[in-house]
Amino acid sequence: MARILSNTGIVSGQTVEAQQVSQSIDAFSAINQKDYDISVSGSFKVTGSQFIEPDTLLTQIKPFILSYDETTGQIFKMNTASIDDGDGGNEVYKTGSSTSNIIPSNFGTYENTGTNSTIASGDLNKITSACSFIGGGIRNTASGNLSFIGGGERNLSSGAGSVIGGGILNTASSARDIIAGGCKNTISSTYGQNQIGGGRCNTITGPQGGNMHILAGINNTVSGCYNSFNGIVAGSNNTISSEYATGQNQIIGGNNNTISGYGSDHSTIKAGCNNQIISSAHSHIMGGSTSTISNFTCAFIVGSNIIASGSCTTFVNNLTVSGSAAGTSIVIMRGLPSSDPSNVDQLWNDGGTLKVSAG
């Protein structure tokens, strides 16, 4: 414990003894200095250098420091928030609603009330969620925690961990969704993790659905009830809306094609227009127009205006078998019935002779 300077024994009009002043010498001497508590009232002027033993300083977290005025030599108590870094007020960024978020300092109007969130540029951008980021653009809003908007105009990222790269009027409202760009694209599903690459007016939605995608195109819709992994590659006005299945249906381009219904999964429409797969699994329509597979499994259509009538069957308008360059064609039909099946136009094998049933 430090000693205290004392005036004990010092009386007015009496002789001052050496031992009565030696304590002052011990306190202020640079050699063999002893610890004393010293309190100064009024001004205190020091010439020469000053030194503080670093190991004797107390550690505290306070919002104040001591500052020195080079003109007057005075020392002041200063709030750390008022420190001038000497750049003439040209700071690029400043704190938003609190010290835990950041907004641009010298341009634009912003609102950032999120914790650990940043608005880097643009104008009229808004963050209300934690750990979120807006890179630029105008009138964008990040309201989901951990959300990201790169730029663009009037985009809304409200799902937790959702990402919008840019574009205009895009909305990602379920968790971990991604919209790379485009215009008026919307994602809102229960389980999230959906993606829209671009295009215009594309929608991913559905209760109990997730992991769905639309890569591009216009007015395409993917939805799922208790299924996932449905996707549209491109095209316009295409729809996937299967229910209560494993999903994994795909439309690869075209216009106004539809995969829908209870139990549709692992089915594909590859381009064409006005084609439909309804409540059918593992079925495929390869282009063409106005063809339908309904309530069949493993049915295939190649052509147009065809209505599938059975499972595990391929339906075509016309079939040409072209052989090799040498002109040889081989057609093998295994498992043909050996008696008339009484089914109109069905082939059967009458002892080695190929016949067509009249029904």
Secondary structure, DSSP 8 states (H G I E B T S, - for coil): --EE---TT--TTS---HHHHHHHHHHH-SSS---EE----S-----S-----GGG------SEEEEE-TTT--EEEEEGGG---SSTT--SEEESSSTTEEEESSSS--EE-STTEEE-SSBS-EE-STT-EE-S-BS-EE-STT-EE-S-BS-EE-STT-EE-S-BS-EE-STT-EE-S-BS-EEEESSB--EE-S-BS-EEEETT-BS-EE-S-BS-EEE-BS-B--EE-S-BS-EEEEESS-B--EE-S-BS-EEEEET--S-EE-S-BS-EEES-SS-EE-S-BS-EEES-SS-EEESSS-B--SSS-EEES-------TT-------TT--SS----TT-EEEETTEEEE---
